[in-house]
Amino acid sequence: MAELLKAKCKQGTLVITDTAIIVELSGFGQTFKSETLMRSAFVDLDAKKPALLATINLTFHGQGGKVIHADWIKPEDAKQVVALLTGRE
């Protein structure tokens, strides 16, 4: 499982690998648990810029209605995520 991208987010850390999308939930310097969506089950990605913030909120949609959120991503990291998962920039 090769790590392609790692970015800080409100929830902890967003990790994109060649096989999975992972949001490691953390606080106080410790990882408590993680949410994982296999890339084979990935269906769609929403990227939205909240008003008054200089960050991007990403919502990953999977088969069966599974949803994972990664909020407050830096715009340059969000652009890389979109390019990796959708092939668009």
C-alpha positions as CSV (number, residue, x, y, z in Angstrom):
1,M,0.0,0.0,0.0
2,A,2.0,2.9,-1.3
3,E,1.2,6.3,0.2
4,L,0.5,8.9,-2.5
5,L,-0.5,11.9,-0.4
6,K,-0.7,12.9,3.3
7,A,-2.4,16.1,4.4
8,K,-3.6,17.7,7.6
9,C,-7.3,18.2,8.1
10,K,-9.8,19.2,10.8
11,Q,-10.4,15.6,11.7
12,G,-6.7,14.7,11.8
13,T,-4.8,13.4,8.7
14,L,-6.0,12.6,5.2
15,V,-4.0,9.8,3.7
16,I,-4.4,8.7,0.0
17,T,-2.8,5.4,-0.9
18,D,-2.9,3.4,-4.1
19,T,-5.7,1.3,-2.7
20,A,-7.5,3.4,0.0
21,I,-8.7,6.8,1.2
22,I,-8.1,7.1,4.9
23,V,-9.0,9.8,7.4
24,E,-7.0,9.2,10.6
25,L,-9.1,10.8,13.5
26,S,-6.8,12.3,16.1
27,G,-6.6,14.7,18.9
28,F,-3.9,15.7,21.5
29,G,-1.2,14.1,19.3
30,Q,-2.8,10.7,19.3
31,T,-4.7,8.8,16.5
32,F,-7.9,7.4,18.0
33,K,-9.3,5.6,15.0
34,S,-9.6,5.9,11.2
35,E,-12.2,5.9,8.5
36,T,-11.3,4.1,5.4
37,L,-12.9,4.0,1.9
38,M,-11.3,1.6,-0.6
39,R,-10.4,3.2,-3.9
40,S,-12.3,0.4,-5.7
41,A,-15.5,1.6,-3.9
42,F,-14.9,5.3,-4.5
43,V,-17.7,6.9,-6.5
44,D,-17.5,10.7,-6.3
45,L,-15.7,13.6,-4.7
46,D,-17.2,17.0,-3.6
47,A,-14.8,19.9,-3.0
48,K,-16.3,23.0,-1.4
49,K,-14.8,26.2,-0.2
50,P,-16.6,27.5,2.9
51,A,-17.3,31.2,3.1
52,L,-14.7,33.2,4.9
53,L,-12.2,30.3,5.1
54,A,-9.1,29.8,3.0
55,T,-9.5,26.0,3.1
56,I,-11.4,23.3,1.2
57,N,-13.8,20.8,2.6
58,L,-13.7,17.4,0.8
59,T,-16.5,14.8,0.9
60,F,-15.7,11.3,-0.5
61,H,-18.6,9.2,-1.6
62,G,-18.4,5.4,-1.9
63,Q,-20.6,2.6,-2.9
64,G,-23.5,1.8,-0.6
65,G,-23.8,5.4,0.5
66,K,-20.6,5.5,2.6
67,V,-19.3,9.1,3.1
68,I,-16.0,10.3,4.5
69,H,-15.3,14.0,5.3
70,A,-11.9,15.7,5.4
71,D,-12.4,19.4,6.2
72,W,-10.1,22.4,6.3
73,I,-7.7,21.0,3.7
74,K,-5.1,23.4,2.2
75,P,-6.1,24.4,-1.3
76,E,-2.9,23.1,-2.8
77,D,-3.4,19.7,-1.1
78,A,-7.1,19.6,-2.2
79,K,-6.0,20.2,-5.8
80,Q,-3.6,17.2,-5.6
81,V,-6.4,15.0,-4.1
82,V,-8.8,15.9,-6.9
83,A,-6.1,15.2,-9.5
84,L,-5.2,11.9,-8.0
85,L,-8.8,10.6,-7.7
86,T,-10.5,12.1,-10.7
87,G,-7.8,12.7,-13.2
88,R,-8.9,16.4,-13.4
89,E,-7.1,19.5,-12.1
